[in-house]
């Protein structure tokens, strides 16, 4: 049974609403990134001014070296924190887009299955092979989508674990020189 004009219009309307919903989510993510970057720039400018004043007031090379060492660890920690914030924003936005895409895909799968079932019920005699082929193709497409979806989730989990490990390693690496300089002093 073919789509009626009302069904076609409703489907198109739902697609447009989904598109604009996803666009709004993407813009919200961009807005969060812009806010984060603006705040980071303001903070960096303020801290650079303070650091420059401190460097200019250093009385000898040892004081200058101690000052550089004391600034290195917090800077590395701030970079790691900034990177975590960026990752959280991007991952959160991506998760929301994925959730909407999966819900839409699931809904569309159900519509296709219903359409195929309706076509099967109304299929003329002698088309059993074509009907079986159509059902098989729909089942294969659904299985492929589920497999890709699971693989994408696993890849995302691995990427997140790797990011956390890298951030932890970078923070520890930044703390090591500061600890060594404290022991040397």
N, C-alpha and C positions, 0 to 999 in steps of 0.2 A: 504494500500500500504506500503510495508516494506521500510526501509531506504536503500538508495543506498550506496555503499562503500564511495563515495565522501561526502555524508551527514554525515555518521558516522565519517569519518576522520575530517571533519570540526567541528563536535560537540565535539570530543575528544580534538582537538586543542584549541577550545574556553575554554573548561574546564581546560586544563593545563595553559592557559594564565591567567585565573581567579585565579587559585591556586597560581601561582607565583606573580600575582599582590597583592593578599591578604598577601602573605608571606612578600613581600617588605613593605607593610603598617605596618605589625606587627613589622618588624625589625626597621622601622623608629620610631615607638613608643618606642621600647626598647632602641634605640639610644638616644632618647630624655630623657628617664628616666636615662640612664647612665650619660649623660651630666649634668642633674640636680643634681644627686647624687654626682658627682665629684665636681661640684661647691659648693654644700652644705658642703662637707667634707673639702674643702679648706677654706671656710669661717669659719666653726666651729673650725678648727685648729688655724686659725689666731685669732679668738675671744677668744678661750680658753687661748692662750698665753697671750693676753692682759689682760684677767681677772685674770690669775695667777699672773701676775706682779702687778696688782692693789691690789690683796689680800695680797701679800707679803709686799706691801708698806703701808698697813693699820696700823695706829698708836695705835688704841684702839678698843675695842669690838663694840662700837657704830658706828664707821666709817666702820668696817667690816660688821655690820648688814645693814647699809645704802647701802653699796656697793652690798650686796647680794640682797637686795630689788630692787635696780635699775637695776640689771641684770635679774631679774626674768621676768618682763613684756616683755622686748624685746625678750627674749628667747621664751616665749610662743607665741608671735606674729609671730616670725620666723617659729616656728613649724606649726602654722596654715597656714602661707603663703606657706610653703613647701608642706603641705598636699593638699592645693588647687592646686598647680602646678601639683602634682602627679595625682590628680583627673582629672584635665583638660587634661593631656596627655592621661590618660587611657580612659577617656570618648571620647576624640577626635578620638583616634584610634578605639575604639569600634564603634563609629558612622560611621566611614568610612567603616569598615568591614561590618557593618549592611547595609549600603547603597548599597554596592556592592552585598551582599548576596540577598537583596531584589530585586535588578535589575536583577540578574541572575535568581532568583526564578520566577520573573514575566515573563521573557523571556522564561523560561522553561515551565511555565504554558501555555503561548500562543502557544508554539510548541505542547504541549500535546493536547490542544483544537483543533488545526489545524489537528493533526493526527487523533483524534477521529472523527472530522467532515469528514475527508477524508474517514475514515473507514465506517462511516455511509452512505456516498454517494455510496460506493461500496459494501455495505452489501447485501447479497442475501435475497431474499424474505423469510419471515417467521422468521427473526431474530430480529424483532422489539423489543421484550422484552429484549433481550440481549443488543441491542443498547441503549434502555432507561436506563437499569441498568448501562451501561458504562458511559453514560452522567451524570447520577445521581451521580456516584462515583467521577467523575472528578469535578463536581460542589461542592460536599461535601468536597473534598480535598482542593479546592480553598477557600471555606468558612473557613475551619479549619485554613489554612495558614494565611488568613487575620485576623482571631480572635486572633491567637497566636501572630502575628505581632503587633496588636493593644495592646494586653496585655503587651508585652515586652516593647513597647514604654511608656505605662503608668507606668510600674514598674520602668523604667529608670527615668522618670520625678519625681516620688515619691522619689527615691533614691537620686536624685540630690537635691531636696528640703530638704530632711532630712540632707544631707551632709552640705548644706548651713546653716541650722539651728544649727547643731552641731558646725560648725566652728565659727559661730557668738557667740554662748554660751561660747565656749572655750576662745575666745578672750575677752569677757566681764569678764569671771571668772579670767583670767590672769590680767586684769586691776584692778580688785577690791582690791587685796592686796597692789598694788602699791599706789592706792588712799588712802587706810587706813593708810599706813605708812607715806604718805605725811601729812595727817591730824594730825597724832600723833607727827610728828616732829615739 
